[in-house]
Amino acid sequence: MLRTASQFKIASRLFSSAAVRMTSSPVMPLDASKVEIQTTKTPSKPKSNDELVFGKTFTDHMLTVEWTQESGWGTPQIKPYGNLSLDPSSAVFHYGFELFEGLKAYRTPGDKVALFRADKNMERLNKSAARICLPTVDGEEVIKLMGKLIEQDKYLVPEGQGYALYLRPTMIGTTPALGVTAPDKALLFVIASPVGPYYKTGFKAVKLEATDYATRAWPGGCGDKKLGANYAPCVLPQRQAAERGYQQNLWLFGPEKHITEVGTMNAFFVFQDSKTGKKELVTAPLDGTILEGVTRDSILSLARERLDPNEWTISERYFSITEVAEKAACGELVEAFGAGTAAVVSPIKEIGWEGKDINVPLQPGKQSGALTENVAKWIANIQYGKEMHGNWSRPVA
Amino acid sequence: MLRTASQFKIASRLFSSAAVRMTSSPVMPLDASKVEIQTTKTPSKPKSNDELVFGKTFTDHMLTVEWTQESGWGTPQIKPYGNLSLDPSSAVFHYGFELFEGLKAYRTPGDKVALFRADKNMERLNKSAARICLPTVDGEEVIKLMGKLIEQDKYLVPEGQGYALYLRPTMIGTTPALGVTAPDKALLFVIASPVGPYYKTGFKAVKLEATDYATRAWPGGCGDKKLGANYAPCVLPQRQAAERGYQQNLWLFGPEKHITEVGTMNAFFVFQDSKTGKKELVTAPLDGTILEGVTRDSILSLARERLDPNEWTISERYFSITEVAEKAACGELVEAFGAGTAAVVSPIKEIGWEGKDINVPLQPGKQSGALTENVAKWIANIQYGKEMHGNWSRPVA
């Protein structure tokens, strides 16, 4: 249903033509050079690395920029981290006018702090904004502002492999009225959280429940955008999977039981043809139901560059839980992992489906497959500036 | 896909069993008798009826109740209307942890103010809460608290046919952390807006665009709940329809092009068999993709009570835009309307579909069909206490 290529093209043309119209002639563009900085009077002491919990501790400052339809973007403000004060009728509380991004800043050689592929996050932020009629931004200006924000609290960016500063750009509709309509007021803000490695003691492979009774995303919906709307409805199925002993959901779609995503990450599988020995790295295609993950894109790019095409095929194609179960049964399932900003890669060891568990191979004595391990290294080396890769790592502070 | 009855039963069982577990043994239940009231020092002057704009003016007070997983519900507070102060990492800003209700209080004989079917709204509020792992409430206590809130500002409840006090109970997740998980802190609040009739000068029938490139709701999703997640993504298709000259979307679903809802309302159509002369009032069934509208339920109940079964069939069944187009072509389409709390009923005069406009009949010289007009009267008479109907109208202030 609405899953043919031509139907998608229509949907995508309709959505994107509106996006173009929306971004034309903003009244006042976002201008990083106008930033006003108010520093905290009570700077905090850095926490020790082992005290860091993802997204619970924040740096001393935050960035806010107000937007109105009438005047465009206001003066960017960097100020002490603190509560937002909003009218209870604000659009964000009632109709889901909210989007976010997640990206990390890493300590790199020469006492620099660098963002990883922030331009991709800004591109996606604008796609998310256009999809729910929030204002778009000049991503380059937001990157500059994030650099200034990081400079304020540079001493709080943790050191060490696996440690980073997680940045959370967020945009909310703030119009104080209950009509269901495009907001004429919005707030862009960025907060920052020093974080440690997702797996403190190396990888820990997870068990997934293949889920078809709940559906994460749908053609003609907004599952490819980073909107709040896509997250809250997935927490109940996750809780239910956890009660049955599985950490996360492997989201299936349609009568074909296509594999789409895992938890809040993109899903990658490795198959090996038992006759030819050739391997295939496969992930779902960007058909409008799949989040356009920056880690997903990085993995695909690096795999295409670095894996021998005589030994590997890199595929963005539909594949189903049935195909995975069949390949597992005949020894053709090699490994599987989730991919996202928080963990980079998250290896999978088991998938519950139709009352049985599909076993996903791991390397002997290890908690991941071989490609999963390599991909993690490839990306970390670029993130921490040990290796250059085009403009993927960009010093900002 | 996932559209068979048995698949829905599984989904609904899975979702509802979790809901039951979640509501068991709350640490501290919501208790209206504990309410603390702080009155405003600057009471406002009532606006004249013609100054009222839906959801833009609010009364002087609001209700707030905090919840934590650890302690349960806190002390209900009625206090002057004012901003909420929230940590920027709060779950509501990032992951769509928000739900709302909409209901109206009407001036009834004997200087009373009465709520219309508030128990149904409380029932739905709890279903919405369970679906996104927010706490459920004792609806009876919330109704009592809304009564006390209305008492504070009773003089601001407007008088006159079509005028009412719109109440907006809202619940948001307030946990200040970025992990995607069930909130352990929440805030329930209620704000109130004096409103006038949706159609100030009688009905004004609308033109709809039948929309299949964007999808409002899907099986295994949350389109039947009143969650913020269902609203923001529908504003872009609405804007696009408006650019093509249609006020709202008629939401279609699936390859069958089933008619599901209209804008943010339930959809009703009237057909008449040209051979037998028998009429059918039809609306989509509650299959998990349709909002469980209180107005929808009221219309179905009243139609079953008041329409002659020899002349009418009342159907909750799937029906498609193709069926509507075919019936229109042979003179069997009688009328159509949307149904919701804001407008009660909203007559439809035209539906754009496949490059043509389907004409929906109106009564000669009027802006609605005959049943639309009757339904509006039936419901208004109960809302304004001119007619009793079981416990549908409940005096609270």
Interface residues (C-beta under 8 A of the other chain):
Chain A: M1 L2 Q7 I10 A11 L14 F15 A18 F54 G55 K56 F58 M62 Y81 N83 L84 S85 L86 D87 P88 S89 V92 F93 H94 Y95 G96 F97 E98 F100 A130 R131 I132 C133 Y166 R168 T170 I172 G173 A177 L178 G179 V180 T181 A182 F189 I191 S193 D212 Y213 A214 T215 W218 P219 G220 G221 C222 L227 G228 A229 N230 Y231 A232 P233 C234 V235 L236 R239 Q240 F253 G254 P255 T264
Chain B: M1 L2 Q7 I10 A11 L14 F15 A18 F54 G55 K56 F58 M62 Y81 N83 L84 S85 L86 D87 P88 S89 V92 F93 H94 Y95 G96 F97 E98 F100 A130 R131 I132 C133 Y166 R168 T170 I172 G173 P176 A177 L178 G179 V180 T181 A182 F189 I191 S193 D212 Y213 A214 T215 W218 P219 G220 G221 C222 L227 G228 A229 N230 Y231 A232 P233 C234 V235 L236 R239 Q240 F253 G254 P255 T264
